[in-house]
Amino acid sequence: MSKHVGTIIKQRLKSLQKTQGWLAEQASVSNTAVSKWIATGNISRAKAKEVAIILQISLDALLSEDTESEAAPAQSLSLIYVTADEMRMLTSYREASVMGRALIEAAIDSAPKAESVNLIARNNKP
């Protein structure tokens, strides 16, 4: 990893108006560890994942060498847990043709939101 990681952490803390001590507490590490991350850019992959979540940025933004995306908050990425059936649906959607996606999106848009939530709840009951 590079010093770029340290720069991203420092910039993101500044934009969140948080301190290194706050990050250390959130990540369950010492203040010295956070200082070393910032100074050297050396951070374990596991801690990098945790820090990215804490700082509300994508792991790619944290570890990227791209200076364009420095400390940009993750806009469309979120960590969610899905069932095997939901994962199959997501995979099917991603692999669908343009027409297939358009049909799926039209069905989603036309379904009442409350009905969709109830349908999901009914389908996920054991």
MODELLER restraints for C-alpha pairs under 7 A, 6 or more apart:
rsr = mdl.restraints
at = mdl.atoms
rsr.add(forms.Gaussian(group=physical.xy_distance, feature=features.Distance(at['CA:1:A'], at['CA:41:A']), mean=5.96, stdev=0.5))
rsr.add(forms.Gaussian(group=physical.xy_distance, feature=features.Distance(at['CA:1:A'], at['CA:42:A']), mean=5.68, stdev=0.5))
rsr.add(forms.Gaussian(group=physical.xy_distance, feature=features.Distance(at['CA:2:A'], at['CA:40:A']), mean=6.85, stdev=0.5))
rsr.add(forms.Gaussian(group=physical.xy_distance, feature=features.Distance(at['CA:2:A'], at['CA:41:A']), mean=4.84, stdev=0.5))
rsr.add(forms.Gaussian(group=physical.xy_distance, feature=features.Distance(at['CA:2:A'], at['CA:42:A']), mean=6.67, stdev=0.5))
rsr.add(forms.Gaussian(group=physical.xy_distance, feature=features.Distance(at['CA:3:A'], at['CA:39:A']), mean=6.76, stdev=0.5))
rsr.add(forms.Gaussian(group=physical.xy_distance, feature=features.Distance(at['CA:3:A'], at['CA:40:A']), mean=5.18, stdev=0.5))
rsr.add(forms.Gaussian(group=physical.xy_distance, feature=features.Distance(at['CA:3:A'], at['CA:41:A']), mean=4.11, stdev=0.5))
rsr.add(forms.Gaussian(group=physical.xy_distance, feature=features.Distance(at['CA:4:A'], at['CA:41:A']), mean=6.29, stdev=0.5))
rsr.add(forms.Gaussian(group=physical.xy_distance, feature=features.Distance(at['CA:4:A'], at['CA:65:A']), mean=6.53, stdev=0.5))
rsr.add(forms.Gaussian(group=physical.xy_distance, feature=features.Distance(at['CA:5:A'], at['CA:38:A']), mean=6.99, stdev=0.5))
rsr.add(forms.Gaussian(group=physical.xy_distance, feature=features.Distance(at['CA:5:A'], at['CA:41:A']), mean=4.76, stdev=0.5))
rsr.add(forms.Gaussian(group=physical.xy_distance, feature=features.Distance(at['CA:5:A'], at['CA:62:A']), mean=5.85, stdev=0.5))
rsr.add(forms.Gaussian(group=physical.xy_distance, feature=features.Distance(at['CA:5:A'], at['CA:63:A']), mean=5.95, stdev=0.5))
rsr.add(forms.Gaussian(group=physical.xy_distance, feature=features.Distance(at['CA:6:A'], at['CA:37:A']), mean=5.53, stdev=0.5))
rsr.add(forms.Gaussian(group=physical.xy_distance, feature=features.Distance(at['CA:6:A'], at['CA:38:A']), mean=3.52, stdev=0.5))
rsr.add(forms.Gaussian(group=physical.xy_distance, feature=features.Distance(at['CA:6:A'], at['CA:39:A']), mean=6.01, stdev=0.5))
rsr.add(forms.Gaussian(group=physical.xy_distance, feature=features.Distance(at['CA:6:A'], at['CA:40:A']), mean=6.54, stdev=0.5))
rsr.add(forms.Gaussian(group=physical.xy_distance, feature=features.Distance(at['CA:6:A'], at['CA:41:A']), mean=4.58, stdev=0.5))
rsr.add(forms.Gaussian(group=physical.xy_distance, feature=features.Distance(at['CA:7:A'], at['CA:38:A']), mean=6.41, stdev=0.5))
rsr.add(forms.Gaussian(group=physical.xy_distance, feature=features.Distance(at['CA:8:A'], at['CA:62:A']), mean=6.20, stdev=0.5))
rsr.add(forms.Gaussian(group=physical.xy_distance, feature=features.Distance(at['CA:8:A'], at['CA:70:A']), mean=5.81, stdev=0.5))
rsr.add(forms.Gaussian(group=physical.xy_distance, feature=features.Distance(at['CA:8:A'], at['CA:71:A']), mean=5.27, stdev=0.5))
rsr.add(forms.Gaussian(group=physical.xy_distance, feature=features.Distance(at['CA:9:A'], at['CA:38:A']), mean=6.58, stdev=0.5))
rsr.add(forms.Gaussian(group=physical.xy_distance, feature=features.Distance(at['CA:10:A'], at['CA:38:A']), mean=6.55, stdev=0.5))
rsr.add(forms.Gaussian(group=physical.xy_distance, feature=features.Distance(at['CA:11:A'], at['CA:71:A']), mean=6.42, stdev=0.5))
rsr.add(forms.Gaussian(group=physical.xy_distance, feature=features.Distance(at['CA:12:A'], at['CA:55:A']), mean=6.63, stdev=0.5))
rsr.add(forms.Gaussian(group=physical.xy_distance, feature=features.Distance(at['CA:12:A'], at['CA:71:A']), mean=5.33, stdev=0.5))
rsr.add(forms.Gaussian(group=physical.xy_distance, feature=features.Distance(at['CA:13:A'], at['CA:19:A']), mean=6.23, stdev=0.5))
rsr.add(forms.Gaussian(group=physical.xy_distance, feature=features.Distance(at['CA:20:A'], at['CA:31:A']), mean=6.63, stdev=0.5))
rsr.add(forms.Gaussian(group=physical.xy_distance, feature=features.Distance(at['CA:20:A'], at['CA:34:A']), mean=6.35, stdev=0.5))
rsr.add(forms.Gaussian(group=physical.xy_distance, feature=features.Distance(at['CA:21:A'], at['CA:31:A']), mean=5.60, stdev=0.5))
rsr.add(forms.Gaussian(group=physical.xy_distance, feature=features.Distance(at['CA:24:A'], at['CA:30:A']), mean=5.54, stdev=0.5))
rsr.add(forms.Gaussian(group=physical.xy_distance, feature=features.Distance(at['CA:24:A'], at['CA:31:A']), mean=5.39, stdev=0.5))
rsr.add(forms.Gaussian(group=physical.xy_distance, feature=features.Distance(at['CA:24:A'], at['CA:34:A']), mean=6.06, stdev=0.5))
rsr.add(forms.Gaussian(group=physical.xy_distance, feature=features.Distance(at['CA:27:A'], at['CA:50:A']), mean=6.87, stdev=0.5))
rsr.add(forms.Gaussian(group=physical.xy_distance, feature=features.Distance(at['CA:27:A'], at['CA:51:A']), mean=6.69, stdev=0.5))
rsr.add(forms.Gaussian(group=physical.xy_distance, feature=features.Distance(at['CA:37:A'], at['CA:43:A']), mean=5.78, stdev=0.5))
rsr.add(forms.Gaussian(group=physical.xy_distance, feature=features.Distance(at['CA:49:A'], at['CA:59:A']), mean=5.96, stdev=0.5))
rsr.add(forms.Gaussian(group=physical.xy_distance, feature=features.Distance(at['CA:52:A'], at['CA:58:A']), mean=5.80, stdev=0.5))
rsr.add(forms.Gaussian(group=physical.xy_distance, feature=features.Distance(at['CA:52:A'], at['CA:59:A']), mean=5.41, stdev=0.5))
rsr.add(forms.Gaussian(group=physical.xy_distance, feature=features.Distance(at['CA:52:A'], at['CA:62:A']), mean=6.53, stdev=0.5))
rsr.add(forms.Gaussian(group=physical.xy_distance, feature=features.Distance(at['CA:56:A'], at['CA:73:A']), mean=5.83, stdev=0.5))
rsr.add(forms.Gaussian(group=physical.xy_distance, feature=features.Distance(at['CA:56:A'], at['CA:74:A']), mean=6.44, stdev=0.5))
rsr.add(forms.Gaussian(group=physical.xy_distance, feature=features.Distance(at['CA:57:A'], at['CA:71:A']), mean=6.66, stdev=0.5))
rsr.add(forms.Gaussian(group=physical.xy_distance, feature=features.Distance(at['CA:57:A'], at['CA:72:A']), mean=6.45, stdev=0.5))
rsr.add(forms.Gaussian(group=physical.xy_distance, feature=features.Distance(at['CA:57:A'], at['CA:73:A']), mean=4.49, stdev=0.5))
rsr.add(forms.Gaussian(group=physical.xy_distance, feature=features.Distance(at['CA:57:A'], at['CA:74:A']), mean=4.65, stdev=0.5))
rsr.add(forms.Gaussian(group=physical.xy_distance, feature=features.Distance(at['CA:58:A'], at['CA:74:A']), mean=5.20, stdev=0.5))
rsr.add(forms.Gaussian(group=physical.xy_distance, feature=features.Distance(at['CA:61:A'], at['CA:69:A']), mean=6.09, stdev=0.5))
rsr.add(forms.Gaussian(group=physical.xy_distance, feature=features.Distance(at['CA:61:A'], at['CA:70:A']), mean=6.38, stdev=0.5))
rsr.add(forms.Gaussian(group=physical.xy_distance, feature=features.Distance(at['CA:61:A'], at['CA:71:A']), mean=6.50, stdev=0.5))
rsr.add(forms.Gaussian(group=physical.xy_distance, feature=features.Distance(at['CA:62:A'], at['CA:71:A']), mean=6.98, stdev=0.5))
rsr.add(forms.Gaussian(group=physical.xy_distance, feature=features.Distance(at['CA:93:A'], at['CA:101:A']), mean=6.34, stdev=0.5))
